[in-house]
Amino acid sequence: MNETRGSALRPLARVLTDGRTGPVLLFVEGAAGTGKSHLLQELADLPGTAETVRVRWRCGTDGGPPDEDAHRRVPTLWLVDDVHRADEAELLRLRRVLEALEPGSAAAVAYRPEELPAPGLPLGAPPLTYPSRLTVLRHRPAPWDEERVRRAAAEALEADCTDEAVRRLRELTGGVPRVVVDLLAVLGERHPPFTGTAAEVEAAGVPARLAELVLSRTHALSPAHRPVVWAAAVLGEPAGRDELVAVSGLGAAAGGDALLRALETAALAEPAEGRYGFAIPLAAPAVRACVPGPVRQDLHGRAARALGRRQPVPWADVAEHHRAAGDTRRWLGAVERAAESAAASGRHEQAVALLERTLATPGLPPRSRARLAPLLARSAVTGLRSDRTVEVLAQIVRDASLPPAVRGELRLDLGLMLCNQMGRFPEGWRMLEIAAAELREVRPGLAARAMTALSSPYWPGSSLDVHRRWLAEATAAADVSGDEPMRTAVLAGRAGLAMSCADPGAWELAKELPPEDTDPACARQAARGLCNTADFAVWLGFYERAEDLLAAGSDLSARSGAPYMEYNALGTRLLQEWWTGRWPGLAERCEEFVAATADMPFIASDAYVVRGLLAVAQGDWGEAVSWLSQRGTFGTEKLPVPLGATAAGGMIRLALARQEVEAAAEQARAAWAVVAGKGVWPWAAELAPWAVEALSRAGDGAAAHAVVRDFSRGLGRSDAPAARAALIWSRAVLAETEAPDREPRDGLLRAAELYREAAAAYAELPRPYTRALTAEGAARCVLAADSGSGAGPGAGSVTGAGADPDTEPGSGESPVPAADPGDTAASPAPNPTPGSAPAPDHPATPAAIAELEDCARSFTELGAVWDAARARALLRTRLPARKGRPPGRPSHADELSPREAEVAQLAVSGLTNREIAATLHLSPRTVEQHIARAMRKTGALSRRDLAHRLGGTP
């Protein structure tokens, strides 16, 4: 029960439980459907003394009022409903009852204030003379807020409502409980089934109960007075008296009189001071649908003229009224004004929706299409919604009657949308090439914009040399045009291309981009340049320096009304947080980003990749594949080159961890070909180490060497810290995997040196996760060299696939020693190479163990569950063999042992028994036993149930 309702019930509850308390009269007033009868029922259910009598009295019924004399001398709770329907006789008897209330008795009187014969006097005139002993209170049930509407929707419907749908439900119904419930019932019967969107709420129509109420009140007016209600229905929102009368067409005197009559009969209300309309907005369509067509058209025409006198003019509403009035010329003119106004104020989604609806209208004059289509294209390029726009523009571009300059401009924006927002690069590239050719002579500024887009190396396909040629042409075209926004666009393209290639001059070019500009077109181009340059700087590894560019670009995007660039900047920030180890809450931020861009999933590609990489580190490999594959929203081959290379690196690592070596090698070859074809070598940083490992483990040493060689030559002396660290890492992987075929110990120690060099480079950036991965590699190589065992291709590698999962490494004893059936950590520790016994400590071993312990801590702090488990498993291979449990050691009889907890955590994260075995150097049989014991000790019935049980497990 809410506080407001509770305050209404408490006084009556006191009276009923204490017969000495003075009588109470509670007036309950509210419009139809606000919950008055429900409150009376709550009062009827209040506890009272054994002698308390409850009397229900509904006014205006055939049964008439109860006999008040029969209850005069006993404690009585009178519950009187629909007092607005009482006739004079009933009111007289009710007044006698209330005047005669004794201590221990109470009355609740409910009514609709808008239907009282004497406004403000529920008991009629003259006012009742209340006895001094009587406490008189008034309560008005409050409408439901959004949270209460959300709860009602959750109870009534199977689908979850979006926030926008809940908000629209609340707005249309005014929060009146009965109307909310009725509308939810309509939505519950919808076919196809309701999916939870605001558009479905708006299309549901008017519930029958509400329609009958408002139409009966309208019909009760004389025909001369009804036009004022019709005018309110056509306007659809509360309006001032003069505006409402003007739309009605009645004239000042007659219109004023009609408004008074409409208010007296509750056909209209005053929702805000001096504003008149329907108490429940959803009532307007019911009335509007009953207005004769010709009359309705005239009303819309007058509404358009009335709204046109407002300041500022609501052009979208004016356009809709002109359309409904059948005035095509004025409709299209108002649409153009509305779209320009929305775009100028950054409301691109509104502009796009309005223009899409308009341009989809059959029979639109060609001249109007030529004027409106570029407006649609410009807003769509800057905004977020493009799916339907692409189809609309694609049809318009095929219109042979379009002027060449208009067609070229449409092709330009269509190409940008296809590339940037839809991920359809081949189509977008072709469209941009044609646009550049069409605009070169007639509009060189726009041609320069098309050429600048073609100079971006971000997308798969053309090589870096092609992009550089387009940039040179764009620069020349912009100079010819003298168009300042296009010059800014070319400058943004130059800065982005330079930064992507690690050209030191990129930083100076970025400084030339204006952080402030009064021209919105220039500001949007500068915002694009700053955000893109920041993104490329993050790929290079300049995280701190990129932050300033990112902040400036985000701010300028917001101020200049460029939501597409704002979302681009958010994606860049997610990548930066992943690399710099800011992982707390990162998975949730990625998922929120994806949810916010559900209609345009390509914009969220950064979030998909980061979420997938997190899932790899956390051992949730099924989710990792789903996220890295963009959850099927679009093909991964459509990803921008650096993102595609990063996603491929994650997929290769997963394949190696699952010992799908040939598949990993095939993925490596395909992904490397894309990066090599583009020629922007810093973008190979997240792919190269994994590609080298996959190719080496597949026995293709020549290809692995070629990757390292090409990567090194391609980087040259460019200033790309992340790529330089990745190159060292790649060389370390090559040295480790080739060590057994050459000089095993020296080769492993050389690999360890390279791993440490890479770890130091990553620490400098800083990148804590990759620092820990490479430091782990150094420790692994030292331990392997000091144990006298060759690492072999992939043995003990960071993929965790070094052990043979079909055997239990170690001394050959049972994986579950009898001395400690609950903890296999007491069993002889396995070695990296099955069957080999732990070697005596070499002088370098303690340092390597300490290094590995530090890596395990780093992984744990980051939340990299799988990596931490793998590092701890490698540590256990260096522990001395133990025979049984030392004295005093806990048996873990009723709680999970450390190893059981570790195995269980990996199991609930999604890994299979074989994958856990490969990670921890165990056999699948041992893993199965650990999981069975964990389920028995926690009482779990399944792996899913085990996940819940582990929530409280230390």
Secondary structure, 3 states (H helix, E strand, C coil): CCHHHHHHHHHHHHHHHCCCCCCEEEEEECCCCCCHHHHHHHHHCCCCCCCCEEEEEECCCCCCCCCHHHHCCCCEEEEEECHHHCCHHHHHHHHHHHHCCCCCCEEEEEECHHHCCCCCCCCCCCCCCCCCCCEEEEECCCCCCHHHHHHHHHHHCCCCCCHHHHHHHHHHHCCCHHHHHHHHHHHHCCCCCCCCCHHHHHHCCCCHHHHHHHHHHHHCCCCCCHHHHHHHHHHCCCECHHHHHHHHCCCHHHHHHHHHHHHHCCCCEEEECCEEECCCCCHHHHHHHCCCHHHHHHHHHHHHHHHCCCCCCCHHHHHHHHHHHCCHHHHHHHHHHHHHHHHHCCCHHHHHHHHHHHHCCCCCCHHHHHHHHHHHHHHHHHCCCCHHHHHHHHHHHCCCCCCHHHHHHHHHHHHHHHHHCCCCHHHHHHHHHHHHHHHHHHCHHHHHHHHHHHCCCCCCCCCHHHHHHHHHHHHHHHHHHCCHHHHHHHHHHHHHHHHHCCCCCHHHHHHHCCCCCCCHHHHHHHHHHHHHHHHHHHHHCCHHHHHHHHHHHHHHHHHCCCHHHHHHHHHHHHHHHHHCCCCCCHHHHHHHHHHHCCCCHHHHHHHHHHHHHHHHHHCCHHHHHHHHCHHHCCCHHHCCHHHHHHHHHHHHHHHHHCCCHHHHHHHHHHHHHHHHHHCCHHHHCCCHHHHHHHHHHCCCHHHHHHHHHHHHHHHCCCCCHHHHHHHHHHHHHHHHHHHHHCCHHHHHHHHHHHHHHHHHHHHHCCCHHHHHHHHHHHHHHHHHHHHCCCCCCCCCCCCCCCCCCCCCCCCCCCCCCCCCCCCHHHCCCCCCCCCCCCCCCCCCHHHHHHHHHHHHHHHHHHCCHHHHHHHHHHHHCCCCCCCCCCCCCCCCCCCCCHHHHHHHHHHHHCCCHHHHHHHHCCCHHHHHHHHHHHHHHHCCCCHHHHHHHHCCCC
